[in-house]
């Protein structure tokens, strides 16, 4: 299992600018080993998107002082070598994009099994952060998904965390999809008997292998209700049994 786990909404600020350093994100990343990186795409057949996204991440990390001796991409071109690529890396990046498409690719290459023995750092971005969960809540995002009764909203993920994250909350909270309010009419009803954590850009889940923390602005969605659990500059310790409370020695 990963020594360090970072599941972010978005690590970016503006094009050509360093990573978003809020909530100790960059400070913690810089302390991790980062010799050989592997970017696992969300769009294995879309080489243009994959390479563009991958290069943007690499460039932005370099601006923040995080460089790699090797930086490789895992997509449809080399998926037969997934095991060797993961084993040769100490830093795995789970790219952003369409959650179900990425989830299917992860399943195809058996990434969940490969990650069980991985002891480096994992950085999830948006969809990658969502697919890192044991059970993934694939919140509808494309036209037709909210109204399609066959669209699967709950998928098997990588099992790196039990927390079901919803990224980009500041941008999606008022979205309407297929004539439905995305949160009030889709996600809130789906939350009965479950817990979702909606995080804003600049916020993330962090694990050092011993405990998990929600860092930055975040909201708990549970049983049809929502409440703020964390703000900028704050941390909230997440326990397997549920929410535990503000992190001792956190950012307060």
PLY file of the C-alpha trace (Angstrom):
ply
format ascii 1.0
element vertex 252
property float x
property float y
property float z
element edge 251
property int vertex1
property int vertex2
end_header
0.00 0.00 0.00
1.12 3.52 -0.73
3.34 5.21 1.84
1.85 8.58 0.94
-1.55 9.19 -0.64
-2.70 12.53 -2.06
-6.19 12.64 -3.56
-6.83 16.12 -4.88
-9.67 17.97 -6.53
-7.29 19.92 -8.76
-3.61 20.65 -8.08
-3.52 23.50 -10.60
-3.98 27.24 -10.32
-3.32 28.97 -13.66
-1.50 27.79 -16.80
2.23 28.31 -16.44
1.99 28.63 -12.66
3.24 26.21 -9.94
1.02 23.74 -8.13
-1.61 24.98 -5.70
0.29 25.13 -2.43
-2.72 25.57 -0.15
-3.17 23.36 2.88
0.47 22.15 2.90
-0.04 20.25 -0.37
3.26 21.13 -2.04
5.12 21.11 1.27
4.11 17.49 1.82
4.73 16.44 -1.78
8.29 17.74 -1.65
9.05 15.39 1.23
8.09 12.31 -0.81
10.45 10.23 -2.91
9.94 11.09 -6.56
12.52 9.43 -8.75
10.37 7.54 -11.24
6.80 8.61 -12.04
4.03 6.78 -13.86
0.97 8.63 -15.14
-2.03 6.30 -15.49
-4.48 7.87 -17.90
-8.25 8.23 -17.75
-8.53 8.05 -21.55
-6.43 5.10 -22.75
-7.45 5.45 -26.40
-7.21 9.25 -26.58
-3.47 9.68 -26.96
-3.66 13.42 -27.60
-5.60 14.10 -24.40
-3.43 11.72 -22.40
-0.13 13.23 -23.50
-1.41 16.79 -23.13
-2.68 16.20 -19.59
0.43 14.25 -18.63
2.79 16.94 -19.90
0.81 19.64 -18.10
1.09 17.78 -14.80
4.81 17.15 -15.27
5.52 20.78 -16.18
3.49 22.17 -13.28
5.21 19.86 -10.82
8.62 20.90 -12.12
7.69 24.54 -11.50
7.09 23.53 -7.88
10.47 21.83 -7.54
9.23 18.25 -8.04
11.24 16.57 -10.78
11.59 12.97 -11.93
14.46 11.01 -13.41
11.88 9.04 -15.38
8.32 9.99 -16.28
6.20 7.46 -18.19
2.60 7.17 -19.33
0.43 4.06 -19.01
-2.30 3.89 -21.66
-3.56 1.55 -24.38
-0.17 1.50 -26.11
1.68 -0.26 -23.30
-1.08 -1.69 -21.11
0.34 -5.21 -21.51
3.33 -4.01 -19.47
1.31 -2.46 -16.64
2.88 -4.65 -13.96
6.44 -3.83 -14.98
5.65 -0.12 -15.22
4.07 0.04 -11.76
6.88 -1.99 -10.19
9.50 0.32 -11.71
7.85 3.46 -10.28
7.91 5.11 -6.88
5.36 7.79 -7.77
2.05 6.91 -9.45
-0.26 9.62 -10.78
-3.91 8.77 -11.44
-4.99 11.26 -14.07
-8.19 13.26 -14.34
-11.00 12.79 -16.84
-14.15 10.66 -17.17
-14.61 8.44 -14.11
-16.29 5.37 -15.71
-13.84 5.32 -18.63
-10.86 5.40 -16.30
-12.46 2.88 -13.97
-12.88 0.42 -16.85
-9.23 0.86 -17.85
-8.06 0.28 -14.27
-10.10 -2.94 -14.19
-8.77 -4.06 -17.58
-5.12 -3.78 -16.52
-5.74 -5.14 -13.02
-4.44 -1.99 -11.38
-6.08 -2.70 -8.03
-4.03 -5.87 -7.63
-0.86 -4.15 -8.80
-1.27 -1.36 -6.26
-1.49 -3.75 -3.31
2.29 -4.14 -3.28
3.07 -0.55 -4.26
4.88 1.26 -1.45
5.56 4.63 -3.04
3.50 7.80 -3.40
0.12 8.03 -5.13
-1.26 11.30 -6.46
-4.87 11.18 -7.62
-6.32 14.05 -9.63
-10.08 14.54 -9.94
-11.35 11.30 -11.55
-8.20 9.55 -10.35
-9.02 10.59 -6.79
-12.55 9.23 -7.13
-11.40 5.91 -8.61
-8.89 5.44 -5.78
-11.74 4.57 -3.40
-12.81 1.05 -2.50
-16.33 1.80 -3.75
-16.43 4.66 -6.27
-19.39 7.00 -6.54
-19.42 7.92 -10.23
-21.40 11.12 -9.98
-23.08 11.73 -13.37
-21.22 14.37 -15.36
-22.04 13.95 -19.05
-25.37 14.49 -20.83
-27.65 11.49 -20.46
-25.90 9.97 -17.45
-28.23 11.43 -14.80
-31.37 10.23 -16.61
-30.08 6.84 -17.75
-31.35 4.10 -15.39
-28.58 1.79 -16.67
-25.77 4.21 -15.78
-23.77 2.63 -12.95
-23.15 5.15 -10.19
-21.30 2.76 -7.89
-18.18 1.00 -9.15
-15.32 -1.06 -7.75
-12.24 1.11 -7.26
-8.59 0.66 -6.31
-9.25 0.27 -2.59
-6.67 2.86 -1.51
-9.26 4.57 0.73
-12.86 4.14 1.85
-13.59 7.83 1.32
-15.79 8.61 -1.70
-14.61 12.00 -2.94
-16.45 14.47 -5.17
-14.00 17.03 -6.64
-14.52 20.58 -7.94
-17.41 21.28 -5.58
-17.07 25.04 -6.06
-17.83 24.56 -9.77
-20.38 21.73 -9.71
-22.58 22.53 -6.69
-25.14 24.41 -8.79
-24.94 22.23 -11.90
-28.07 21.01 -13.67
-27.75 17.79 -15.70
-30.53 16.22 -17.78
-32.97 18.67 -16.22
-32.01 17.67 -12.67
-30.14 19.61 -10.01
-26.97 17.52 -9.80
-26.62 17.56 -6.03
-30.13 18.13 -4.72
-31.87 15.69 -7.08
-29.15 13.16 -7.85
-26.32 13.03 -5.32
-28.25 13.78 -2.14
-30.70 10.90 -2.75
-27.74 8.62 -3.57
-26.16 9.45 -0.20
-28.69 7.59 1.95
-26.74 5.03 3.94
-23.48 6.41 2.55
-20.96 9.23 3.05
-19.56 11.40 0.26
-16.97 14.12 0.77
-17.17 17.06 -1.64
-13.89 18.96 -1.90
-12.98 22.22 -3.59
-9.93 22.84 -5.76
-6.96 23.25 -3.44
-8.35 20.65 -1.02
-7.35 17.00 -0.82
-7.32 13.78 1.16
-3.92 12.97 2.64
-2.74 9.69 4.12
0.68 8.91 5.54
-0.15 5.22 5.88
-1.31 5.62 9.48
-4.20 8.09 9.29
-6.28 9.90 6.69
-6.98 13.61 6.76
-9.25 15.85 4.73
-7.24 19.02 4.14
-8.91 22.28 3.13
-12.50 23.21 2.35
-14.73 20.14 2.34
-18.35 19.10 2.86
-19.87 15.87 4.13
-22.91 14.60 2.22
-24.77 11.91 4.14
-28.38 10.66 4.23
-29.61 13.47 1.99
-27.94 16.27 3.95
-24.78 18.34 3.58
-22.63 20.12 6.12
-19.26 21.78 6.07
-16.62 19.78 7.93
-13.44 21.63 7.07
-12.29 25.06 5.88
-9.18 26.52 4.29
-6.16 25.98 6.52
-7.94 23.25 8.49
-7.69 19.46 8.60
-10.21 16.82 9.59
-9.12 13.32 10.58
-11.14 10.60 8.90
-11.50 7.27 10.69
-12.62 3.96 9.18
-15.76 4.07 11.29
-16.62 7.54 10.09
-15.73 11.10 10.90
-13.45 11.42 13.87
-12.95 15.17 14.13
-10.46 18.02 13.75
-6.90 16.75 13.41
-4.69 17.34 16.40
-1.69 19.38 15.40
-3.40 20.24 12.13
-3.44 23.53 10.31
-5.66 25.45 12.71
0 1
1 2
2 3
3 4
4 5
5 6
6 7
7 8
8 9
9 10
10 11
11 12
12 13
13 14
14 15
15 16
16 17
17 18
18 19
19 20
20 21
21 22
22 23
23 24
24 25
25 26
26 27
27 28
28 29
29 30
30 31
31 32
32 33
33 34
34 35
35 36
36 37
37 38
38 39
39 40
40 41
41 42
42 43
43 44
44 45
45 46
46 47
47 48
48 49
49 50
50 51
51 52
52 53
53 54
54 55
55 56
56 57
57 58
58 59
59 60
60 61
61 62
62 63
63 64
64 65
65 66
66 67
67 68
68 69
69 70
70 71
71 72
72 73
73 74
74 75
75 76
76 77
77 78
78 79
79 80
80 81
81 82
82 83
83 84
84 85
85 86
86 87
87 88
88 89
89 90
90 91
91 92
92 93
93 94
94 95
95 96
96 97
97 98
98 99
99 100
100 101
101 102
102 103
103 104
104 105
105 106
106 107
107 108
108 109
109 110
110 111
111 112
112 113
113 114
114 115
115 116
116 117
117 118
118 119
119 120
120 121
121 122
122 123
123 124
124 125
125 126
126 127
127 128
128 129
129 130
130 131
131 132
132 133
133 134
134 135
135 136
136 137
137 138
138 139
139 140
140 141
141 142
142 143
143 144
144 145
145 146
146 147
147 148
148 149
149 150
150 151
151 152
152 153
153 154
154 155
155 156
156 157
157 158
158 159
159 160
160 161
161 162
162 163
163 164
164 165
165 166
166 167
167 168
168 169
169 170
170 171
171 172
172 173
173 174
174 175
175 176
176 177
177 178
178 179
179 180
180 181
181 182
182 183
183 184
184 185
185 186
186 187
187 188
188 189
189 190
190 191
191 192
192 193
193 194
194 195
195 196
196 197
197 198
198 199
199 200
200 201
201 202
202 203
203 204
204 205
205 206
206 207
207 208
208 209
209 210
210 211
211 212
212 213
213 214
214 215
215 216
216 217
217 218
218 219
219 220
220 221
221 222
222 223
223 224
224 225
225 226
226 227
227 228
228 229
229 230
230 231
231 232
232 233
233 234
234 235
235 236
236 237
237 238
238 239
239 240
240 241
241 242
242 243
243 244
244 245
245 246
246 247
247 248
248 249
249 250
250 251
